[in-house]
Amino acid sequence: MKVPFNKPFVTGKEQDYIGDVIACKKLSGNGKYTKLCQNWFKEKFNAKHCLLTTSCTDALEMSSILADIQPGDEVIIPTYTFVSAANAFVLRGAKIVFVDSLAEHPNLDHTLLEELITEKTKAIVVVHYAGIACDMDAIMAIANKYDLVVIEDAAQAIGAKYKNKYLGTIGHFGAYSFHATKNIHCGEGGLLLVNDDKHIRRSEIIWEKGTNRAAFVRGEVDKYSWVDVGSSFLPSELNAAFLWAQLEFFESIFEKRIEIWNSYFENLTKLNTPVLPNYSTNNGHIFYIVCENLKHRIDISSYLKAHSIQAYFHFLSLHSSPYMNGCTLGSFPNADRFESCLLRLPIYNSMTPEEVQFVAQKLLSYKPNTKLT
Ligand SMILES: *Cc1c(COP(=O)(O)O)cnc(C)c1O
């Protein structure tokens, strides 16, 4: 039995909807399928305003423009995360200030935030790792106290909640990813959630190359012109049509992933499995174990690989990346530990119970210094 790490899920409706787009000859962005997808998020997740983008990276870049990040502003970001969360702000000239993970979870340690805030701090980016919520009440209280913008990188967190609110709808901005490795996907795609009324109008302008085209289409102005900075952040209808085919199956995709996640969790109680805080639900995006040390992780992943199972580590902490060039102050022991010890197991929608059992059994039968054939 061969178990890959991921298999992008296809519902079977994608070709029909893409065919429809081609037949209607309405291929550029902000058409029927874009609106269907955006409305779905508004209704299902109670999102105030949202815009489909070509990636989560783009949605983060939009949030950085909307938060009015200026050269020299400081933005606090967890070091254990994907590079897009930092780049979006570096592109506007921000200085990145890293924060460590919690000891028990890769999510940022909010108790460290206050001591990192200075006169120049403008925003905090929170990343809900593996779709598990950060402590949003605590984070929003700090943001309100210091008048900071909160951006939720909810790339992995679609469908998961903090208390009774969907992740991505709590901070001033939220961003989802529809990359092929995520729970719901269209190859490459994303969504910006604008949760604060005062940013809604400008978000439409930035989305369409800095023009007031959206107002023009609504008949509010008689021509559309260059009114602000912006870029081409909107995806084509081909991507939106693919995404719509996925959203129609959201519930079953969600349930299937949770089922696989729970099966791992129940089988692997002897190992160091994910800790779920009581304020967070789960969306089954990633299942991981935390190994004892780097050597232990390399040994286990080689052992699994020898049994045709793909298991991967995850982020390389940004504070020690080549781009930072050794300039980061401070120490980040928890992030360092997750960088060295976290191992992600295969999880995908078409995974069978037998495949899950196979992976779990192999892991349980692993013994240190096993000879690989
Ligand atoms: C996947 C991911 C992204 C990037 O998403 P894209 O849609 O590929 O731009 C950003 N942040 C996190 C935490 C991710 O997991």
The ligand as an SDF file (V2000), in Angstrom:
LIG
                    3D

 15 15  0  0  0  0  0  0  0  0999 V2000
   -1.0570   27.9700    2.3330 C   0  0  0  0  0  0  0  0  0  0  0  0
   -0.7330   29.0920    3.2280 C   0  0  0  0  0  0  0  0  0  0  0  0
   -0.5500   30.4030    2.7510 C   0  0  0  0  0  0  0  0  0  0  0  0
   -0.4540   30.7460    1.2910 C   0  0  0  0  0  0  0  0  0  0  0  0
   -1.5850   30.4880    0.5630 O   0  0  0  0  0  0  0  0  0  0  0  0
   -1.5610   30.7400   -1.0090 P   0  0  0  0  0  0  0  0  0  0  0  0
   -3.0170   30.6500   -1.3740 O   0  0  0  0  0  0  0  0  0  0  0  0
   -0.7350   29.6740   -1.6140 O   0  0  0  0  0  0  0  0  0  0  0  0
   -1.0340   32.1040   -1.2490 O   0  0  0  0  0  0  0  0  0  0  0  0
   -0.3480   31.4190    3.6720 C   0  0  0  0  0  0  0  0  0  0  0  0
   -0.3200   31.1880    4.9840 N   0  0  0  0  0  0  0  0  0  0  0  0
   -0.4670   29.9410    5.4830 C   0  0  0  0  0  0  0  0  0  0  0  0
   -0.4450   29.7410    6.9630 C   0  0  0  0  0  0  0  0  0  0  0  0
   -0.6640   28.8540    4.6270 C   0  0  0  0  0  0  0  0  0  0  0  0
   -0.7920   27.6170    5.1240 O   0  0  0  0  0  0  0  0  0  0  0  0
  1  2  1  0
  2  3  1  0
  2 14  2  0
  3  4  1  0
  3 10  2  0
  4  5  1  0
  5  6  1  0
  6  7  2  0
  6  8  1  0
  6  9  1  0
 10 11  1  0
 11 12  2  0
 12 13  1  0
 12 14  1  0
 14 15  1  0
M  END
$$$$
